[in-house]
Amino acid sequence: MLSYRHAFHAGNFADVLKHSVLTLTLDYMTRKEKGFSYIDSHAGAGMYQLNDDYAQKTGEYKNGIEKLINANDLPEELINYIELIKAINKKETGSEQLTLYPGSPGIAKQILRRQDNAHLFDLHPTDFALLTEFTQRWKKSFVKQSDGYQGVLAMVPPPSRRAVVLIDPPYELKEDYPKAVKTIIKAYQKFATGTYILWYPVVTRTLVDKMARDFTNNSVKNVLQVEFCLTPDSDEYGMTGSGLFIVNPPWQLASQLEKILPYLKNKLGSQQTTFILEQLINE
Ligand SMILES: C[S@@+](CC[C@H](N)C(=O)[O-])C[C@H]1O[C@@H](n2cnc3c(N)ncnc32)[C@H](O)[C@@H]1O
């Protein structure tokens, strides 16, 4: 059942959107001195080698991070994300050349400070072992090989009452769609001021519409939806786009995304590419 490996997809166009939003959100949290928790329900391995067999087999990063890493026309809003990836490569390999791509824990590790902590969950034995190794010298990180949905509910509210929660399931099972939203709704009932980021793939439009309805039919407030689709919705198998629901986004995130989305369309997309940015539920 557990066959999904993010190593095949690391650095693709969907990671670019997800991880640039994560970088902007975590950067925003560090503007206050007070520490916060980063909770990652589906953390993956933490770091990926783009020259290994997984990434090379699909080559997905080539229409993602590879097209941005050396761009000299980056909008200001993407600079920290790209610089962070260059810094990781430089530190590990001595060169800014793109050979490593950080997963969500890899991004958090670069941004979190001594007063912040990270709680990372993954079920896959191989990815969990890699994640454990990746976080070995990261003092304020706590990794668990257990269900991330339950993990989120057990962790909120954190003692600091400041947190960013990332929910990024593999969606191998259709039940992940409603389960991810339900987890956020339950977590919100316990901790309404947390920031929740939920990633979703656009494979079947009705499943995404149902997620949006599940949010609007509940008492969750202040939900921003962003979506970037390389090609139009299709009945064929495969992901045509991806998006994020962000509950309690940083206040400038929507205007930052207004700059990022047309840039990504220009760099990664075609005339068929579309994006949406919508305040799905008001404050
Ligand atoms: C999309 S990947 C995560 C990628 C990562 N968040 C990133 O941005 O780099 C999904 C991960 O969820 C893990 N997984 C699947 N079901 C899970 C569950 N119920 N709880 C925790 N992890 C799970 C998989 O092993 C896989 O590593």
The ligand as an SDF file (V2000), in Angstrom:
LIG
                    3D

 27 29  0  0  0  0  0  0  0  0999 V2000
    4.1420   14.0180   -0.9880 C   0  0  0  0  0  0  0  0  0  0  0  0
    5.2280   13.1360    0.0390 S   0  0  0  0  0  0  0  0  0  0  0  0
    5.8000   14.3480    1.1430 C   0  0  0  0  0  0  0  0  0  0  0  0
    6.7210   15.3620    0.5860 C   0  0  0  0  0  0  0  0  0  0  0  0
    7.2080   16.3950    1.5530 C   0  0  0  0  0  0  0  0  0  0  0  0
    6.1470   16.9730    2.3470 N   0  0  0  0  0  0  0  0  0  0  0  0
    7.9270   17.5070    0.8380 C   0  0  0  0  0  0  0  0  0  0  0  0
    7.3190   18.5490    0.5440 O   0  0  0  0  0  0  0  0  0  0  0  0
    9.1200   17.3510    0.5730 O   0  0  0  0  0  0  0  0  0  0  0  0
    4.1230   12.1910    1.0220 C   0  0  0  0  0  0  0  0  0  0  0  0
    4.7940   11.3600    2.1180 C   0  0  0  0  0  0  0  0  0  0  0  0
    3.7610   10.8850    2.9820 O   0  0  0  0  0  0  0  0  0  0  0  0
    4.1340    9.6280    3.5220 C   0  0  0  0  0  0  0  0  0  0  0  0
    2.8860    9.0340    4.0730 N   0  0  0  0  0  0  0  0  0  0  0  0
    1.8910    8.3870    3.4490 C   0  0  0  0  0  0  0  0  0  0  0  0
    0.8550    8.1870    4.2910 N   0  0  0  0  0  0  0  0  0  0  0  0
    1.1980    8.7360    5.4770 C   0  0  0  0  0  0  0  0  0  0  0  0
    0.5420    8.9060    6.7340 C   0  0  0  0  0  0  0  0  0  0  0  0
   -0.7110    8.4560    6.9360 N   0  0  0  0  0  0  0  0  0  0  0  0
    1.1970    9.5370    7.7200 N   0  0  0  0  0  0  0  0  0  0  0  0
    2.4630   10.0050    7.5460 C   0  0  0  0  0  0  0  0  0  0  0  0
    3.1330    9.9020    6.3820 N   0  0  0  0  0  0  0  0  0  0  0  0
    2.5090    9.2860    5.3630 C   0  0  0  0  0  0  0  0  0  0  0  0
    4.7860    8.9400    2.3500 C   0  0  0  0  0  0  0  0  0  0  0  0
    5.6640    7.9350    2.8160 O   0  0  0  0  0  0  0  0  0  0  0  0
    5.5130   10.1040    1.6500 C   0  0  0  0  0  0  0  0  0  0  0  0
    6.8600   10.1720    2.0810 O   0  0  0  0  0  0  0  0  0  0  0  0
  1  2  1  0
  2  3  1  0
  2 10  1  0
  3  4  1  0
  4  5  1  0
  5  6  1  0
  5  7  1  0
  7  8  2  0
  7  9  1  0
 10 11  1  0
 11 12  1  0
 11 26  1  0
 12 13  1  0
 13 14  1  0
 13 24  1  0
 14 15  1  0
 14 23  1  0
 15 16  2  0
 16 17  1  0
 17 18  1  0
 17 23  2  0
 18 19  1  0
 18 20  2  0
 20 21  1  0
 21 22  2  0
 22 23  1  0
 24 25  1  0
 24 26  1  0
 26 27  1  0
M  CHG  2   2   1   9  -1
M  END
$$$$
